[in-house]
Amino acid sequence: MDNAFNANLTGGIEAIRSDVGETIRQAGGQKNKSCLGATPRFSRSGTAKEKHV
């Protein structure tokens, strides 16, 4: 999800959840994972546009 906070600052937040099946787990694959990321972006020109996803 991206958002414009003001004319110069935009940012995004992303949450990911990955569930691994039992067959992959038994074969030695990765376990279930969750991660959260945030990305701030600054623009000196003040041309940040609001974008909703």
C-alpha positions as CSV (number, residue, x, y, z in Angstrom):
1,M,0.0,0.0,0.0
2,D,1.5,3.3,-1.1
3,N,0.4,6.7,0.3
4,A,1.4,10.4,-0.1
5,F,1.8,12.0,3.3
6,N,2.5,15.5,1.8
7,A,3.9,16.9,-1.4
8,N,7.4,15.7,-0.6
9,L,7.0,12.5,1.3
10,T,5.5,9.2,0.2
11,G,5.8,5.7,1.6
12,G,4.7,2.2,1.4
13,I,4.0,-0.7,3.8
14,E,4.1,-4.3,2.8
15,A,3.2,-7.4,4.8
16,I,4.0,-10.9,3.5
17,R,2.9,-14.3,4.9
18,S,4.2,-17.5,3.4
19,D,2.8,-20.9,4.4
20,V,4.9,-23.9,3.4
21,G,3.1,-27.2,2.8
22,E,3.8,-30.4,4.8
23,T,5.6,-32.2,1.9
24,I,8.1,-29.3,1.5
25,R,8.7,-29.3,5.3
26,Q,9.4,-33.0,5.3
27,A,11.8,-32.6,2.5
28,G,13.8,-30.1,4.5
29,G,12.3,-26.9,3.0
30,Q,11.8,-23.6,4.8
31,K,9.4,-23.1,7.6
32,N,6.5,-20.6,7.5
33,K,7.6,-17.0,7.3
34,S,6.1,-13.6,8.0
35,C,7.8,-10.2,7.2
36,L,6.8,-6.6,7.3
37,G,8.5,-3.8,5.4
38,A,8.2,0.0,5.3
39,T,9.7,2.3,2.6
40,P,9.7,6.1,3.0
41,R,10.5,8.1,-0.1
42,F,11.4,11.8,-0.1
43,S,11.2,14.0,-3.2
44,R,12.7,17.6,-3.3
45,S,10.6,18.6,-6.3
46,G,7.4,18.2,-4.4
47,T,5.7,16.1,-7.1
48,A,4.7,13.2,-5.0
49,K,1.3,11.8,-6.1
50,E,-1.0,9.8,-4.0
51,K,-1.4,6.2,-5.1
52,H,-3.6,3.6,-3.4
53,V,-3.2,-0.1,-4.1
